[in-house]
Amino acid sequence: MTLGDERLIAMYRALAGSRRAEQRITDLNKKGVLRGHHSGLGHEAIGVGVGFAVRPDDCVQMSHRSGMMLAHARGGYSLKEAVLSQFGRARSHYANVEGRPRVLSIVGLVGTWVPMSIGVAMADKLRGRDTVTVTFFGDGAANEGAVHEAMNLAGARRLPVVFVVENNGFAVSMPTSEATAAEDFASRAAGYGMPGVSVDGHDVLAVHEVAEQAVARARAGRGPTLIEARITRWEPHAHGIADVRSEGEMALARERDGVRSFRQALLERGILDENSARAIEAEIDAEIAAAVEAGSVAIPERPDPQPLDRDAAFRLAYAV
């Protein structure tokens, strides 16, 4: 796979936009300006890598982590729109209208959005379109029955779907190793009659390469693929829920920074210099600031709630 310099710079712009937008939204969530955001810090390379592998007429179904910036990375939605979407502004929500990329949002019940993508793929196939549907979900959702059923049907009907599981090692606070006996999720693909591939989710080029292959396979009528992107999330599952990891573990997670390493690689190859990189980042910061200013109108800042420990979160969730 060979990407030209302009494409690589565009990829860095999307990565930097993802990181900076996620950081700002995460900070606003912690201040109480926004509620319910599941921080995607650390996951940026997944959304960008896959986003650069699909066409605007392909359908993408978002997830908790990479969704906001995935829509921006694939083109058609500005960074400002991506940020404004987090404020619930009517004009900023992703809409499947002519001339705009096709984006499906998720629903609150974990994993239940995945069968929706199967319906889209089946409809496109019946209409004779050569479009592909990409659906994202986490390692927790991967154990839901609806996800298994969706992958089984996609394999049986050879539907043009790419399944992307963002495996960050925890479903809320449950370690993946305690929730499933399999060593990886990619190995499950054989049971559905599709190839499975596991990739380092910190490496945007590696993600892009496997995504391009999966999308090309689906577009050629050869059926679905399951991609497991192994990643380390930087934040707890959601604000207000205590992280089960130690401060040392979280610091180690931040050392595997896919955005920083890609920036450094472009500098070393002479594709970017420090001044041009900083100029890109300044443009991004200005666009995010304008979006936050527009989105924050009449939204009061609320006190920061005390995080729930693991036992308290369990009692709240299950009313026991």
N, C-alpha and C positions, 0 to 999 in steps of 0.2 A: 504494500500500500504506500503510495507516494502522494503527499499533500503539498500543494504549492504554498509559497510563503504567505500569500494573501489569505488563504484558507486557514493557515495556522494562526495568523494574527487575529482573524475573526474568531477562531476557537478560543484564544486567550481572552479576547474581549468578553465573550460569553461566560467564560470561567470567572473572570474578575467581577463581572456583573453579578453572577450567581453568588459569589462569596460576599460581596459587599452588601447586596440586597438582603441576603439571608441574615447577615450579622445585624443589620439595622432592624429588620423585622423581629428578630430574636430579642434584641435589646428593648424594643417597644413592648414586646410581650412581657418581659420581665418587669417593666415599669407599670404594667396594668393598662396601657393604652390600647392594646389588642389582647384578645383572649383566644385560646385554643390552638395556637400555632404549634406545629410539630417541627422543630428546627431541623433544617436540612444541612446545617454546617458539617462539612466533611464529606457530603454526598455529591458535591457539585460535578465531579468528573463523569458521573453516571448519566445525569440528565443531559449534559453537554455532548458527551460522546455519542449517545444514542440520537440526540436531537439533530446532530449533523449527518446522520445516516439515513434520514427519512425525507420524503417529499412533502410539500405543503398539503397535497391532497390525500396523503396517508392520514390515518386516524391514530391519535395518541391518547391513551388514558393515563391520567396522572396518578401520583401517589402522595402520601403525607410528606415525604422527604424531598423528592426532586421535582415535584410537580410545578411549582411556581416558575422556576427558571427553565424547565424543560420547554415550556410553551414559548418562552422568549428565545431560547437557543436555536430552535428550529426555524426561526424567522416568522414574520407576519405579525408579531406582537412586540411592541416596544418594551424597553425596560421599565418605563414609567407605568405602562398598563399592567405589567407583571406585579409591580409593587402595589399599585392601587387595588388590584384584585384582593389583596389581603385586608383591605378596609371595607370590603363589601360594596364598593361603589358600583352602581348599576351599569354605568357605561364602560366599566373596566372588566366585567366578567367575560371570560372567553366564550365566544358564541360561534356556532357552526353556521356561518353565513358565507355567501358566495365571495370568493376572493380572499378568505381568511383560512388559516390552517384549521383542520378538524381536531377538536380537543374535547374529550369526555372527562368530566370531573368525577371524583369518587363520592361514595356515600358513607355514612357514619359507621355502618356495620362492617367490621373488618373482613375483607376478602370478597364481599358480596358484589363488588363492582366488576370483578373479573369476568363473570358470565355476560355482562353487558357488552364487553369487547368481542365476545364470540358472536353475539347477534349482529354487530356491525360488520364483522368479517364475513359472516355468512351472507348477509344482504349484499355486500359488495361483490362477492363471488357470484351470486345468482344474477346480478346485473351485468356481469361480464367485465367488471373493472379490474385493473391490474394493481389496485391499491393494497396496502398492508396496514394492519392494525397492530400497534404496540401497546401492551398493557403492563403496568408497573405494580408491584406489591412487595411487602416486606417479608422477612423470614417468619414472623408470627402468622401472617395471613396465609403463608404457604402451607400451613397445616390445617386450614379450614376446608371443610368438605366441598364448598362451592368452587374453590380453586381447583381441587382435584377433578371435579366433574367437568369444569370448563376445559382443562387441559386434555382430558380423555376425549371429549367431543371434538376438540380441535384436531387431535391426532387422527381420530376415526374418519373425519370428513376432510382431512388434509386442508384445513383452513389457513389462509394467509395471516397468521398471527405470530408475533414475537413476544414471548413471556419474559419479563425481566424481574427477577427477585433480588431486591436490595438486602443482602444479608449482612446486617451490622452486628450480629451476634446476640441481640437481645430483643425479645418481644415484651415491651414495657420493661420489666425487671427480670424476666425469666430468661436465663441463658439458653441459647439454641441447643447446646449440648445436653440440656436437661429436658428439652421439649421434643427432640427427635433423635432416633437412633442412627440415622444416616450421617455419614461424615460430611456430606455436602448435598446440596439440593439439585445440582446438575445431574447427578446419577439417577434421579427419579425419572428423567426424561425417557429413558428406555422403556419404562412401563406404559408410556403414552404413545410409543411409536414415533418419537421425534428425537433429534440430536440434542444433547445437553452440553453446555460448555461453561466452565467456571473461569472468571477473569478477575484480575486485581482492579477493584472499583476506584482506586486512587489514581490509576493511570488512564488519562483521558484518551490517549491514542490506542491503547489496548482495548478499551471499551468500544471505541469507534470501529476498530477493525472487526471485532466479533459481531457487532451490531450490523455493520455493512454486509457481512456474509449472511447473517440470518435474514435480513431484509431482502437481499437478492434471492435467497432460496425461496422465501415466501412469495415473492413477486413472480417467480418463475413457475409457480404452481406446485412446488415440491413439499409444501406443508409447513407446519410450525417448528419453532426452535425455542428451547428454554435456556436463558442466559442467567447464570448466577453471578452477580457482581458482589464480591467480598469487600466490605467497607467497614470503617470504624466511625461511628457517629461521635460528634464532639459534645453533644448536650444530652441531658436525660431524655427519656421518651417524650415528655412534654413538661412545660413549666408547671411547677407545683407538685411534681412527683420526684422524690429523692432518687438520686442516681446510686445504684448499688456498687459502682466502681469507686475505687479509692482515687484520691487526688493524683497519686503517682501514675495510676493507670490512665487517667484522663489526659495527663500531661504527655504520656507516651503516645496516646492516640493522636494528639495534635502534631506530633513530630512527623507523622505520615501525611503531609499536606500536599495533595495533588495539584493544587493551584500554584503554590510556591515553587514546586519542583518543575512544573511546566514552564512557568515564567523564566526560571533559571536556565532551562534547556534552550529556550528561544534566545536568551541573551548570549549564551555560550556559542550558539550557532550563527550569531550575527543577524538573525531575523528581526530581532528587536534590539534597541539600545535602551539605556536607562531613561533617557529623556522621553523617548516615544512611549515607553511603558508607563511612565508617570503621567504623560499627557492623556493616555487612554483611561487611566484610573481616575484622573481629575474629571474627565467628562462623565464617567460613570457616577462619581460621587455627586456631581451637580444634578444629574438626572434623578438620582434616588432622592436627594434632598427636596427637589421640586415635587416629586410624587408624594413624599411623606407630608410635606406642607399642605398639599391639596387634600390628601386623605385624612389628615388629622383635624380638620375643621370641625368644631363642635363636639369632638370626642374628648371627654375629660380624663385626666390621668387618675387612676385608681390605686389604692394601697396594694402593695405587693403581698400576696398571701404567703403564709408559712408553708414550706414544702411538707407534704405528707411522707412519713416514713413508709417502708414497704408494707408493714402490717396494717397501718391505718388506711393505706390506699386499697388494700385487699378488702378490708371491712366496708369501706365506702362503696366499692364497686359491687360487692355482693350482698350488702345490707345485712351483715352478720356481726 
